[in-house]
Amino acid sequence: MSNKLRSIAIEGVDYKYTLLMRVEGQTCVHELKIFLKESKINPLHIRIRTWDDPIAGCPLNSGFILANSRNNMPDEVYNLNHPRRVREWILYGLSRGWWDGSKTVVIEDGLAAMQEMGYEIERVQSSA
């Protein structure tokens, strides 16, 4: 699997990011690392743990319907591979002090952060 950095621009600022996924037992671990384009140090680093299913796979890797209390639509497909989700994480990181890339910000509990963003996470929480 390639570890190529992808590009995204938000409000005139260019970012690079990588999304990795691994399975640990019956738990899926997603790791999203976002960098300012000019610097590959001090990333915004998000870890999200969900359940894994041998047939369906990791729910946030291919898209899973989640309700969000902060928008007008009751359910939406949440797929971490979609640039819209990366944009949400960048905006969340900026609100948490990761604004100039001078320090690393690690979000260990990505599901709790998603809950802060208004998502109902109960259906994707890992029991492990």
C-alpha positions in Angstrom: 0.0 0.0 0.0 1.3 3.4 -0.9 1.9 6.0 1.8 1.6 8.9 -0.7 0.6 12.3 0.7 -2.6 13.7 -0.6 -3.3 17.4 -1.0 -6.1 19.6 0.1 -6.6 23.4 0.3 -8.8 25.1 2.8 -9.3 28.8 2.9 -6.2 29.5 0.9 -3.9 27.3 2.9 -2.4 24.1 1.4 -2.2 20.9 3.4 -0.9 17.4 2.8 -2.3 14.4 4.6 -2.1 10.6 4.8 -4.7 8.2 6.0 -3.6 4.8 7.3 -5.8 1.9 8.5 -4.8 -1.2 10.4 -6.7 -4.0 12.1 -5.9 -5.1 15.7 -8.0 -8.1 16.6 -11.6 -7.0 16.1 -10.7 -3.3 16.2 -10.0 -1.0 13.3 -7.5 1.8 13.9 -7.5 4.8 11.5 -4.7 7.3 11.7 -5.0 10.5 9.9 -1.9 12.8 9.8 -2.2 16.3 8.4 0.7 18.6 7.7 1.1 22.1 6.4 2.3 21.8 2.8 5.7 23.4 3.5 6.5 21.3 6.6 6.2 17.6 7.3 6.9 18.1 11.0 4.3 18.9 13.7 1.3 17.2 12.2 -2.3 17.1 13.3 -2.5 13.4 14.2 -5.9 11.8 14.7 -6.5 8.2 15.9 -10.0 6.7 15.5 -10.8 3.2 16.8 -13.9 1.4 15.6 -15.0 -2.2 15.3 -13.9 -4.3 12.4 -16.0 -6.9 10.7 -14.4 -9.7 8.6 -17.0 -9.1 5.8 -18.0 -5.5 6.0 -14.5 -4.2 7.1 -13.9 -1.0 8.9 -17.0 1.2 8.9 -15.3 4.6 8.4 -13.0 3.3 5.6 -15.8 2.6 3.1 -18.6 4.8 4.4 -21.0 4.4 7.3 -24.2 6.2 7.9 -24.0 8.4 11.0 -26.4 10.9 12.4 -25.1 14.4 13.0 -26.9 16.7 15.4 -25.2 19.8 14.0 -26.6 19.7 10.4 -30.0 19.7 8.9 -29.7 16.1 7.6 -30.4 13.4 10.1 -28.0 10.8 8.5 -25.0 11.2 6.3 -22.4 8.8 5.0 -19.1 9.2 6.9 -16.0 8.0 4.9 -12.6 9.1 6.1 -11.3 8.8 2.5 -13.5 11.7 1.4 -11.9 15.2 1.3 -14.9 16.6 3.1 -14.1 14.6 6.2 -10.4 15.7 6.1 -11.6 19.3 5.8 -13.7 18.7 9.0 -10.7 17.4 10.8 -8.5 20.3 9.7 -11.1 22.8 11.0 -11.4 20.8 14.2 -7.6 20.8 14.7 -7.4 24.5 14.0 -10.0 25.1 16.7 -7.8 23.1 19.1 -4.6 25.1 18.6 -3.0 23.5 15.5 -3.0 26.6 13.5 0.5 27.3 12.3 2.2 23.9 12.4 4.6 25.0 15.1 3.4 22.2 17.4 2.1 18.6 17.0 -1.5 18.1 18.1 -2.5 14.5 18.8 -6.1 13.5 19.1 -6.0 10.0 20.7 -9.7 9.5 21.0 -11.0 10.4 17.5 -14.5 9.1 18.3 -14.8 11.5 21.3 -13.8 14.3 18.9 -16.4 13.2 16.4 -19.0 13.3 19.1 -17.9 16.9 19.9 -18.4 17.6 16.1 -22.0 16.4 16.5 -21.8 12.8 15.3 -23.6 10.0 17.0 -20.8 7.5 17.4 -22.4 4.7 19.3 -22.9 2.5 16.2 -19.2 2.5 15.3 -17.6 2.2 18.8 -15.4 -0.8 19.3 -16.3 -3.2 22.1 -12.6 -4.2 22.5 
